[in-house]
Amino acid sequence: MSNDTNHLVFEEDPDTTIYNVNIPPTVKLTPLNYPQWLFVITRFLMGIGPIKFIDGSHPPPAQTITETQGDKVLEKPNPKYTSWLRQDNLLISALATTLDMSIVGLISMAESSKEAWKILYDTYGKPTRAHIKQVRNWLKAMKKQPNQFVSDYMNKIK
């Protein structure tokens, strides 16, 4: 087993690589900044590897494996599933740290990181009437502060 700052590698089986997902606290998801949050988090997860859990390209393996010993058929826990589950739980936990506390409850019942990601997308990524109205009202209320640079004001609008 080797250890570095990004992940633990168990050399005997590459399917048991566990990524230590420490997402830098650069952007916290709020009801108004989903596009910015998505950009930062997606790029980070693509960079270190576990995006495959969220996009569905690395589905969970079978929970058990069947072994035959003589005339007996035995079912035992699948170590690949155990590793997958550990990684997925680390990923959900890391995602939760990037959410405003008012949003964490949305994903608290998610069974997987993929499901948590879908909940966040369905809630903030889809242009619903309520969300459009909320953004419209926020934009109407935006005012440039006297000591604020125009570029800062425009970036906030974006």
ZADO-1210 file (C-alpha; in nm, 4 decimals, padded with zeros to 6 digits):
<atoms>
<atom x="00.0000" y="00.0000" z="00.0000" code="MET" pos="1"/>
<atom x="00.1356" y="00.3424" z="-00.0897" code="SER" pos="2"/>
<atom x="00.0093" y="00.6713" z="00.0462" code="ASN" pos="3"/>
<atom x="00.0268" y="01.0234" z="-00.0922" code="ASP" pos="4"/>
<atom x="-00.1764" y="01.3367" z="-00.0319" code="THR" pos="5"/>
<atom x="-00.4417" y="01.2610" z="-00.2950" code="ASN" pos="6"/>
<atom x="-00.5269" y="00.8954" z="-00.2522" code="HIS" pos="7"/>
<atom x="-00.4425" y="00.5626" z="-00.1014" code="LEU" pos="8"/>
<atom x="-00.3469" y="00.2964" z="-00.3516" code="VAL" pos="9"/>
<atom x="-00.3761" y="-00.0730" z="-00.2770" code="PHE" pos="10"/>
<atom x="-00.1473" y="-00.2144" z="-00.5454" code="GLU" pos="11"/>
<atom x="-00.3051" y="-00.5596" z="-00.5550" code="GLU" pos="12"/>
<atom x="-00.6300" y="-00.4282" z="-00.7117" code="ASP" pos="13"/>
<atom x="-00.6753" y="-00.0946" z="-00.8881" code="PRO" pos="14"/>
<atom x="-01.0526" y="-00.1109" z="-00.8173" code="ASP" pos="15"/>
<atom x="-00.9784" y="-00.0507" z="-00.4500" code="THR" pos="16"/>
<atom x="-00.8195" y="00.2925" z="-00.4978" code="THR" pos="17"/>
<atom x="-00.9685" y="00.5231" z="-00.2348" code="ILE" pos="18"/>
<atom x="-00.9421" y="00.8958" z="-00.3099" code="TYR" pos="19"/>
<atom x="-00.9097" y="01.1259" z="-00.0124" code="ASN" pos="20"/>
<atom x="-01.1535" y="01.3908" z="-00.1344" code="VAL" pos="21"/>
<atom x="-01.0689" y="01.7210" z="00.0312" code="ASN" pos="22"/>
<atom x="-01.2478" y="01.9824" z="-00.1749" code="ILE" pos="23"/>
<atom x="-01.0972" y="02.3281" z="-00.1269" code="PRO" pos="24"/>
<atom x="-01.3520" y="02.5610" z="00.0359" code="PRO" pos="25"/>
<atom x="-01.3612" y="02.8023" z="-00.2556" code="THR" pos="26"/>
<atom x="-01.7333" y="02.8045" z="-00.3324" code="VAL" pos="27"/>
<atom x="-02.0257" y="02.7078" z="-00.1097" code="LYS" pos="28"/>
<atom x="-02.3438" y="02.6218" z="-00.2983" code="LEU" pos="29"/>
<atom x="-02.6280" y="02.8615" z="-00.2250" code="THR" pos="30"/>
<atom x="-02.9619" y="02.8907" z="-00.4029" code="PRO" pos="31"/>
<atom x="-02.8104" y="03.1567" z="-00.6318" code="LEU" pos="32"/>
<atom x="-02.4674" y="03.0288" z="-00.7404" code="ASN" pos="33"/>
<atom x="-02.5197" y="02.6803" z="-00.8834" code="TYR" pos="34"/>
<atom x="-02.3347" y="02.7474" z="-01.2146" code="PRO" pos="35"/>
<atom x="-02.0233" y="02.8744" z="-01.0356" code="GLN" pos="36"/>
<atom x="-02.0323" y="02.5919" z="-00.7796" code="TRP" pos="37"/>
<atom x="-02.0827" y="02.3337" z="-01.0548" code="LEU" pos="38"/>
<atom x="-01.7850" y="02.4639" z="-01.2500" code="PHE" pos="39"/>
<atom x="-01.5469" y="02.4525" z="-00.9521" code="VAL" pos="40"/>
<atom x="-01.6599" y="02.1181" z="-00.8103" code="ILE" pos="41"/>
<atom x="-01.6833" y="01.9383" z="-01.1450" code="THR" pos="42"/>
<atom x="-01.3339" y="02.0457" z="-01.2497" code="ARG" pos="43"/>
<atom x="-01.1910" y="01.9463" z="-00.9124" code="PHE" pos="44"/>
<atom x="-01.3528" y="01.6013" z="-00.9181" code="LEU" pos="45"/>
<atom x="-01.2463" y="01.5480" z="-01.2796" code="MET" pos="46"/>
<atom x="-00.8929" y="01.6381" z="-01.1802" code="GLY" pos="47"/>
<atom x="-00.8607" y="01.3907" z="-00.8940" code="ILE" pos="48"/>
<atom x="-01.0723" y="01.1101" z="-01.0408" code="GLY" pos="49"/>
<atom x="-01.3954" y="01.0355" z="-00.8512" code="PRO" pos="50"/>
<atom x="-01.6237" y="01.2180" z="-01.0977" code="ILE" pos="51"/>
<atom x="-01.6902" y="00.8678" z="-01.2355" code="LYS" pos="52"/>
<atom x="-01.9022" y="00.7933" z="-00.9278" code="PHE" pos="53"/>
<atom x="-02.1257" y="01.0926" z="-00.9950" code="ILE" pos="54"/>
<atom x="-02.1619" y="01.0592" z="-01.3719" code="ASP" pos="55"/>
<atom x="-02.2544" y="00.6911" z="-01.3483" code="GLY" pos="56"/>
<atom x="-01.9525" y="00.5556" z="-01.5358" code="SER" pos="57"/>
<atom x="-01.8440" y="00.3642" z="-01.2230" code="HIS" pos="58"/>
<atom x="-02.1609" y="00.1949" z="-01.0916" code="PRO" pos="59"/>
<atom x="-02.1491" y="-00.0130" z="-00.7761" code="PRO" pos="60"/>
<atom x="-02.0280" y="-00.3707" z="-00.8170" code="PRO" pos="61"/>
<atom x="-02.2320" y="-00.6590" z="-00.6777" code="ALA" pos="62"/>
<atom x="-02.2537" y="-00.6554" z="-00.2983" code="GLN" pos="63"/>
<atom x="-02.1651" y="-01.0225" z="-00.2729" code="THR" pos="64"/>
<atom x="-01.9636" y="-01.2743" z="-00.4678" code="ILE" pos="65"/>
<atom x="-02.0348" y="-01.6427" z="-00.5052" code="THR" pos="66"/>
<atom x="-01.7638" y="-01.9008" z="-00.4506" code="GLU" pos="67"/>
<atom x="-01.7827" y="-02.2727" z="-00.5031" code="THR" pos="68"/>
<atom x="-01.5937" y="-02.4945" z="-00.2617" code="GLN" pos="69"/>
<atom x="-01.6427" y="-02.8532" z="-00.3664" code="GLY" pos="70"/>
<atom x="-02.0167" y="-02.9057" z="-00.3738" code="ASP" pos="71"/>
<atom x="-02.0914" y="-02.5984" z="-00.1581" code="LYS" pos="72"/>
<atom x="-02.1836" y="-02.2577" z="-00.2971" code="VAL" pos="73"/>
<atom x="-02.0882" y="-01.9734" z="-00.0629" code="LEU" pos="74"/>
<atom x="-02.1785" y="-01.6073" z="-00.0787" code="GLU" pos="75"/>
<atom x="-01.9397" y="-01.3623" z="00.0755" code="LYS" pos="76"/>
<atom x="-01.9058" y="-00.9843" z="00.0808" code="PRO" pos="77"/>
<atom x="-01.7494" y="-00.8412" z="-00.2328" code="ASN" pos="78"/>
<atom x="-01.4378" y="-00.6402" z="-00.1366" code="PRO" pos="79"/>
<atom x="-01.4789" y="-00.4317" z="-00.4531" code="LYS" pos="80"/>
<atom x="-01.8251" y="-00.3264" z="-00.3354" code="TYR" pos="81"/>
<atom x="-01.6884" y="-00.2405" z="00.0075" code="THR" pos="82"/>
<atom x="-01.4223" y="-00.0165" z="-00.1514" code="SER" pos="83"/>
<atom x="-01.6784" y="00.1389" z="-00.3856" code="TRP" pos="84"/>
<atom x="-01.9133" y="00.2137" z="-00.0940" code="LEU" pos="85"/>
<atom x="-01.6332" y="00.3676" z="00.1135" code="ARG" pos="86"/>
<atom x="-01.5322" y="00.5938" z="-00.1740" code="GLN" pos="87"/>
<atom x="-01.8897" y="00.6928" z="-00.2497" code="ASP" pos="88"/>
<atom x="-01.9509" y="00.7839" z="00.1149" code="ASN" pos="89"/>
<atom x="-01.6336" y="00.9924" z="00.1222" code="LEU" pos="90"/>
<atom x="-01.7544" y="01.1692" z="-00.1899" code="LEU" pos="91"/>
<atom x="-02.0998" y="01.2486" z="-00.0455" code="ILE" pos="92"/>
<atom x="-01.9331" y="01.3810" z="00.2679" code="SER" pos="93"/>
<atom x="-01.6962" y="01.5984" z="00.0648" code="ALA" pos="94"/>
<atom x="-01.9864" y="01.7332" z="-00.1430" code="LEU" pos="95"/>
<atom x="-02.1760" y="01.8183" z="00.1742" code="ALA" pos="96"/>
<atom x="-01.8853" y="02.0366" z="00.2888" code="THR" pos="97"/>
<atom x="-01.9316" y="02.2502" z="-00.0234" code="THR" pos="98"/>
<atom x="-02.2974" y="02.3218" z="00.0511" code="LEU" pos="99"/>
<atom x="-02.4483" y="02.6040" z="00.2494" code="ASP" pos="100"/>
<atom x="-02.5897" y="02.4565" z="00.5717" code="MET" pos="101"/>
<atom x="-02.9421" y="02.5359" z="00.4525" code="SER" pos="102"/>
<atom x="-02.8886" y="02.2979" z="00.1573" code="ILE" pos="103"/>
<atom x="-02.7198" y="01.9992" z="00.3254" code="VAL" pos="104"/>
<atom x="-03.0573" y="01.8550" z="00.4278" code="GLY" pos="105"/>
<atom x="-03.1523" y="01.8114" z="00.0625" code="LEU" pos="106"/>
<atom x="-02.8952" y="01.5366" z="00.0142" code="ILE" pos="107"/>
<atom x="-02.9135" y="01.3824" z="00.3606" code="SER" pos="108"/>
<atom x="-03.1310" y="01.0930" z="00.2419" code="MET" pos="109"/>
<atom x="-02.9342" y="01.0253" z="-00.0789" code="ALA" pos="110"/>
<atom x="-02.8222" y="00.6635" z="-00.1139" code="GLU" pos="111"/>
<atom x="-02.5222" y="00.7495" z="-00.3325" code="SER" pos="112"/>
<atom x="-02.3140" y="01.0423" z="-00.4506" code="SER" pos="113"/>
<atom x="-02.4800" y="01.0078" z="-00.7914" code="LYS" pos="114"/>
<atom x="-02.8225" y="01.0481" z="-00.6297" code="GLU" pos="115"/>
<atom x="-02.7027" y="01.3472" z="-00.4227" code="ALA" pos="116"/>
<atom x="-02.5652" y="01.5091" z="-00.7387" code="TRP" pos="117"/>
<atom x="-02.8984" y="01.4545" z="-00.9184" code="LYS" pos="118"/>
<atom x="-03.0911" y="01.6088" z="-00.6272" code="ILE" pos="119"/>
<atom x="-02.8716" y="01.9180" z="-00.6428" code="LEU" pos="120"/>
<atom x="-02.9103" y="01.9394" z="-01.0211" code="TYR" pos="121"/>
<atom x="-03.2869" y="01.8938" z="-01.0049" code="ASP" pos="122"/>
<atom x="-03.3124" y="02.1592" z="-00.7341" code="THR" pos="123"/>
<atom x="-03.0739" y="02.4256" z="-00.8668" code="TYR" pos="124"/>
<atom x="-02.9680" y="02.3294" z="-01.2186" code="GLY" pos="125"/>
<atom x="-03.3066" y="02.3099" z="-01.3844" code="LYS" pos="126"/>
<atom x="-03.4601" y="02.6443" z="-01.4733" code="PRO" pos="127"/>
<atom x="-03.7869" y="02.6227" z="-01.2779" code="THR" pos="128"/>
<atom x="-04.0306" y="02.9121" z="-01.2640" code="ARG" pos="129"/>
<atom x="-03.9599" y="02.9658" z="-00.8961" code="ALA" pos="130"/>
<atom x="-03.5851" y="02.9759" z="-00.9536" code="HIS" pos="131"/>
<atom x="-03.6183" y="03.2114" z="-01.2500" code="ILE" pos="132"/>
<atom x="-03.8404" y="03.4398" z="-01.0411" code="LYS" pos="133"/>
<atom x="-03.5916" y="03.4288" z="-00.7530" code="GLN" pos="134"/>
<atom x="-03.3009" y="03.5238" z="-00.9806" code="VAL" pos="135"/>
<atom x="-03.5077" y="03.7959" z="-01.1494" code="ARG" pos="136"/>
<atom x="-03.5968" y="03.9500" z="-00.8114" code="ASN" pos="137"/>
<atom x="-03.2350" y="03.9285" z="-00.6988" code="TRP" pos="138"/>
<atom x="-03.1194" y="04.1051" z="-01.0163" code="LEU" pos="139"/>
<atom x="-03.3807" y="04.3792" z="-00.9718" code="LYS" pos="140"/>
<atom x="-03.2593" y="04.4399" z="-00.6186" code="ALA" pos="141"/>
<atom x="-02.8910" y="04.4567" z="-00.7227" code="MET" pos="142"/>
<atom x="-02.7432" y="04.8021" z="-00.6837" code="LYS" pos="143"/>
<atom x="-02.3878" y="04.9122" z="-00.7366" code="LYS" pos="144"/>
<atom x="-02.2400" y="05.0284" z="-00.4095" code="GLN" pos="145"/>
<atom x="-02.0639" y="05.3687" z="-00.4130" code="PRO" pos="146"/>
<atom x="-01.7240" y="05.2206" z="-00.3231" code="ASN" pos="147"/>
<atom x="-01.7618" y="04.9142" z="-00.5493" code="GLN" pos="148"/>
<atom x="-01.5676" y="04.8754" z="-00.8742" code="PHE" pos="149"/>
<atom x="-01.7788" y="04.8331" z="-01.1872" code="VAL" pos="150"/>
<atom x="-01.5958" y="04.5065" z="-01.2670" code="SER" pos="151"/>
<atom x="-01.6872" y="04.3658" z="-00.9231" code="ASP" pos="152"/>
<atom x="-02.0493" y="04.4705" z="-00.9713" code="TYR" pos="153"/>
<atom x="-02.0628" y="04.3057" z="-01.3154" code="MET" pos="154"/>
<atom x="-01.9013" y="03.9847" z="-01.1880" code="ASN" pos="155"/>
<atom x="-02.1633" y="03.9629" z="-00.9132" code="LYS" pos="156"/>
<atom x="-02.4383" y="03.9970" z="-01.1754" code="ILE" pos="157"/>
<atom x="-02.2817" y="03.7226" z="-01.3872" code="LYS" pos="158"/>
</atoms>
